[in-house]
């Protein structure tokens, strides 16, 4: 049998017509095309795109001279400051992997991450030196310490090592040649997610996904060239939903913000002409409920992106009153942040607020750079009917799905079962193809945009000698979206107060993970002794938190 010749396959793939995708190239282009445009604003500091490029190359050079290269992990414990932006380009320029640590975590969890990632270097802001010192004392890994002494920080804190960040940069070559990966599948960053077990899972991103989601953010949001972006979203969270790289592709301006409060946000919007910002519902609710006097003088259109819990009617109305345009997105750490968007239709503007809220509160459709989003029966892997009634699991596939979980092949295999990434979120598929989440199959509580493992909180409660049984579920909260609510059955004769048990949790967990309220009493159980959490969720009205 003859084999048909395909002349199209005879054309060569060469360096002239193919290059691996990497967001590192966005910075080089921004510096070449717009060298004098302001790239970063931080208090009195102004950095142009050419200066931002030089700083990233200096960081890459300094790291390389210290032996950092392909496959090494560089951890950072930093707020939204210029050094964090430097790291998003300087670290991958060496071939190393950037691990942005959640600054709200406790020392023990951070110590686990140091060891699991085998961190070779740690950049740490003085504000978090206390936590870092405790974590390093607990960890086996002993990374090279580089202290970041941000001039905008005036609070307590100490330097932990012999190296100061700006001096470290000065060691580097401003003409360093950035390493572009030969394979775009190469890891670019590591982000830890709580998951449903005690130990966090390390989610690994690749250069291709980071590049595509950075572009996807611009396209999805219709961001004009040279947008001004305010960093209300932590850059440690999914690499700032990839906006750290988006803003270089956009050649816009990053306005840094160490701490999010209404006064500082409105001042920044007014002073710098901020056009875009992102955040969990709590951020937008804070602005809506702030003193109206704080937003006086803001007359331009501001675009806001909200994730996590669906925006309630009061938030949508409040944002519209302020002249802010709200876009609802959905995703997970495993999908580089937002991978679905509730695409708005012009006809929705004619609807009353209740119907408009219903439309805008859905998780929506896939990002342009994602190849698949649907709802499936997780056992048969068949799509559910688009009738807004039959529930299934939200699944993704495409270029903005993680490489996998670091050093955890079993969890990776399970997550990719059937050729799709399993989110663990339960949803319906509506007649127009939009996804609407109804419940969660994972025991995850999303509080202020941060994931909290209910099992981790339960494990802590069980460590108290007075606790016989414990179950933690999500309770709706007007400020945080959801907060942990603990149901506790105490041992016979034990005496413990709610305040005492909450204090106990806070000594063993990051404060945002500790329950805000504890309900004492017998827990409902099956005949085999399993706690019936669904009954507790009904008592807590947990499902209201994500409606």
Secondary structure as the mmCIF struct_conf table of DSSP 4:
data_model
#
loop_
_struct_conf.conf_type_id
_struct_conf.id
_struct_conf.beg_label_comp_id
_struct_conf.beg_label_asym_id
_struct_conf.beg_label_seq_id
_struct_conf.end_label_comp_id
_struct_conf.end_label_asym_id
_struct_conf.end_label_seq_id
HELX_LH_PP_P HELX_LH_PP_P1 UNK A 2 UNK A 5
HELX_RH_3T_P HELX_RH_3T_P1 UNK A 7 UNK A 10
BEND BEND1 UNK A 11 UNK A 11
HELX_LH_PP_P HELX_LH_PP_P2 UNK A 12 UNK A 13
TURN_TY1_P TURN_TY1_P1 UNK A 15 UNK A 17
TURN_TY1_P TURN_TY1_P2 UNK A 23 UNK A 23
HELX_RH_AL_P HELX_RH_AL_P1 UNK A 24 UNK A 33
TURN_TY1_P TURN_TY1_P3 UNK A 35 UNK A 36
BEND BEND2 UNK A 37 UNK A 37
STRN STRN1 UNK A 38 UNK A 42
TURN_TY1_P TURN_TY1_P4 UNK A 43 UNK A 44
STRN STRN2 UNK A 45 UNK A 48
HELX_RH_AL_P HELX_RH_AL_P2 UNK A 49 UNK A 65
TURN_TY1_P TURN_TY1_P5 UNK A 66 UNK A 67
TURN_TY1_P TURN_TY1_P6 UNK A 70 UNK A 71
STRN STRN3 UNK A 73 UNK A 77
BEND BEND3 UNK A 80 UNK A 81
HELX_RH_AL_P HELX_RH_AL_P3 UNK A 82 UNK A 90
TURN_TY1_P TURN_TY1_P7 UNK A 91 UNK A 91
HELX_RH_3T_P HELX_RH_3T_P2 UNK A 92 UNK A 94
TURN_TY1_P TURN_TY1_P8 UNK A 95 UNK A 95
STRN STRN4 UNK A 97 UNK A 100
HELX_LH_PP_P HELX_LH_PP_P3 UNK A 101 UNK A 102
TURN_TY1_P TURN_TY1_P9 UNK A 103 UNK A 104
BEND BEND4 UNK A 105 UNK A 105
HELX_RH_AL_P HELX_RH_AL_P4 UNK A 107 UNK A 117
TURN_TY1_P TURN_TY1_P10 UNK A 118 UNK A 118
STRN STRN5 UNK A 119 UNK A 125
HELX_RH_3T_P HELX_RH_3T_P3 UNK A 126 UNK A 128
HELX_RH_AL_P HELX_RH_AL_P5 UNK A 129 UNK A 138
BEND BEND5 UNK A 140 UNK A 140
HELX_LH_PP_P HELX_LH_PP_P4 UNK A 143 UNK A 143
STRN STRN6 UNK A 144 UNK A 148
TURN_TY1_P TURN_TY1_P11 UNK A 151 UNK A 152
BEND BEND6 UNK A 155 UNK A 156
BEND BEND7 UNK A 161 UNK A 162
STRN STRN7 UNK A 163 UNK A 164
HELX_RH_AL_P HELX_RH_AL_P6 UNK A 165 UNK A 171
BEND BEND8 UNK A 172 UNK A 172
TURN_TY1_P TURN_TY1_P12 UNK A 174 UNK A 175
HELX_LH_PP_P HELX_LH_PP_P5 UNK A 178 UNK A 181
BEND BEND9 UNK A 182 UNK A 183
TURN_TY1_P TURN_TY1_P13 UNK A 184 UNK A 185
BEND BEND10 UNK A 186 UNK A 186
STRN STRN8 UNK A 187 UNK A 193
TURN_TY1_P TURN_TY1_P14 UNK A 195 UNK A 196
BEND BEND11 UNK A 197 UNK A 199
STRN STRN9 UNK A 201 UNK A 206
HELX_RH_AL_P HELX_RH_AL_P7 UNK A 207 UNK A 221
TURN_TY1_P TURN_TY1_P15 UNK A 222 UNK A 222
HELX_LH_PP_P HELX_LH_PP_P6 UNK A 223 UNK A 224
TURN_TY1_P TURN_TY1_P16 UNK A 225 UNK A 226
STRN STRN10 UNK A 228 UNK A 230
BEND BEND12 UNK A 233 UNK A 233
TURN_TY1_P TURN_TY1_P17 UNK A 235 UNK A 236
BEND BEND13 UNK A 237 UNK A 237
HELX_RH_AL_P HELX_RH_AL_P8 UNK A 238 UNK A 241
TURN_TY1_P TURN_TY1_P18 UNK A 242 UNK A 242
HELX_RH_AL_P HELX_RH_AL_P9 UNK A 243 UNK A 250
TURN_TY1_P TURN_TY1_P19 UNK A 251 UNK A 251
STRN STRN11 UNK A 253 UNK A 255
BEND BEND14 UNK A 258 UNK A 259
HELX_RH_AL_P HELX_RH_AL_P10 UNK A 262 UNK A 272
TURN_TY1_P TURN_TY1_P20 UNK A 273 UNK A 273
STRN STRN12 UNK A 276 UNK A 280
HELX_RH_AL_P HELX_RH_AL_P11 UNK A 281 UNK A 288
TURN_TY1_P TURN_TY1_P21 UNK A 289 UNK A 289
BEND BEND15 UNK A 290 UNK A 290
HELX_RH_3T_P HELX_RH_3T_P4 UNK A 292 UNK A 295
TURN_TY1_P TURN_TY1_P22 UNK A 296 UNK A 297
BEND BEND16 UNK A 300 UNK A 300
STRN STRN13 UNK A 302 UNK A 307
BEND BEND17 UNK A 308 UNK A 309
HELX_LH_PP_P HELX_LH_PP_P7 UNK A 310 UNK A 312
HELX_RH_AL_P HELX_RH_AL_P12 UNK A 313 UNK A 322
TURN_TY1_P TURN_TY1_P23 UNK A 323 UNK A 323
STRN STRN14 UNK A 324 UNK A 332
HELX_RH_3T_P HELX_RH_3T_P5 UNK A 333 UNK A 335
TURN_TY1_P TURN_TY1_P24 UNK A 336 UNK A 336
STRN STRN15 UNK A 337 UNK A 341
HELX_RH_3T_P HELX_RH_3T_P6 UNK A 346 UNK A 350
BEND BEND18 UNK A 351 UNK A 351
HELX_RH_AL_P HELX_RH_AL_P13 UNK A 353 UNK A 360
TURN_TY1_P TURN_TY1_P25 UNK A 361 UNK A 361
BEND BEND19 UNK A 362 UNK A 362
STRN STRN16 UNK A 364 UNK A 364
STRN STRN17 UNK A 365 UNK A 366
TURN_TY1_P TURN_TY1_P26 UNK A 368 UNK A 369
STRN STRN18 UNK A 372 UNK A 376
TURN_TY1_P TURN_TY1_P27 UNK A 378 UNK A 380
STRN STRN19 UNK A 383 UNK A 383
HELX_LH_PP_P HELX_LH_PP_P8 UNK A 384 UNK A 385
BEND BEND20 UNK A 386 UNK A 388
BEND BEND21 UNK A 390 UNK A 390
STRN STRN20 UNK A 391 UNK A 397
BEND BEND22 UNK A 398 UNK A 398
TURN_TY1_P TURN_TY1_P28 UNK A 399 UNK A 400
BEND BEND23 UNK A 401 UNK A 401
BEND BEND24 UNK A 403 UNK A 403
STRN STRN21 UNK A 404 UNK A 405
TURN_TY1_P TURN_TY1_P29 UNK A 406 UNK A 407
HELX_RH_AL_P HELX_RH_AL_P14 UNK A 409 UNK A 415
TURN_TY1_P TURN_TY1_P30 UNK A 416 UNK A 416
HELX_RH_3T_P HELX_RH_3T_P7 UNK A 417 UNK A 419
BEND BEND25 UNK A 420 UNK A 420
STRN STRN22 UNK A 421 UNK A 429
TURN_TY1_P TURN_TY1_P31 UNK A 431 UNK A 432
BEND BEND26 UNK A 433 UNK A 433
STRN STRN23 UNK A 435 UNK A 440
BEND BEND27 UNK A 441 UNK A 442
STRN STRN24 UNK A 444 UNK A 447
TURN_TY1_P TURN_TY1_P32 UNK A 448 UNK A 449
STRN STRN25 UNK A 450 UNK A 453
HELX_RH_AL_P HELX_RH_AL_P15 UNK A 454 UNK A 462
TURN_TY1_P TURN_TY1_P33 UNK A 463 UNK A 463
BEND BEND28 UNK A 464 UNK A 464
TURN_TY1_P TURN_TY1_P34 UNK A 465 UNK A 466
STRN STRN26 UNK A 467 UNK A 477
TURN_TY1_P TURN_TY1_P35 UNK A 478 UNK A 480
STRN STRN27 UNK A 481 UNK A 490
HELX_LH_PP_P HELX_LH_PP_P9 UNK A 491 UNK A 491
TURN_TY1_P TURN_TY1_P36 UNK A 492 UNK A 493
HELX_RH_AL_P HELX_RH_AL_P16 UNK A 498 UNK A 508
BEND BEND29 UNK A 509 UNK A 509
HELX_RH_3T_P HELX_RH_3T_P8 UNK A 511 UNK A 513
BEND BEND30 UNK A 514 UNK A 514
BEND BEND31 UNK A 516 UNK A 516
STRN STRN28 UNK A 517 UNK A 520
BEND BEND32 UNK A 521 UNK A 521
HELX_LH_PP_P HELX_LH_PP_P10 UNK A 522 UNK A 524
STRN STRN29 UNK A 525 UNK A 525
TURN_TY1_P TURN_TY1_P37 UNK A 527 UNK A 528
BEND BEND33 UNK A 529 UNK A 529
STRN STRN30 UNK A 531 UNK A 531
HELX_RH_AL_P HELX_RH_AL_P17 UNK A 533 UNK A 540
TURN_TY1_P TURN_TY1_P38 UNK A 541 UNK A 541
HELX_RH_3T_P HELX_RH_3T_P9 UNK A 542 UNK A 546
#
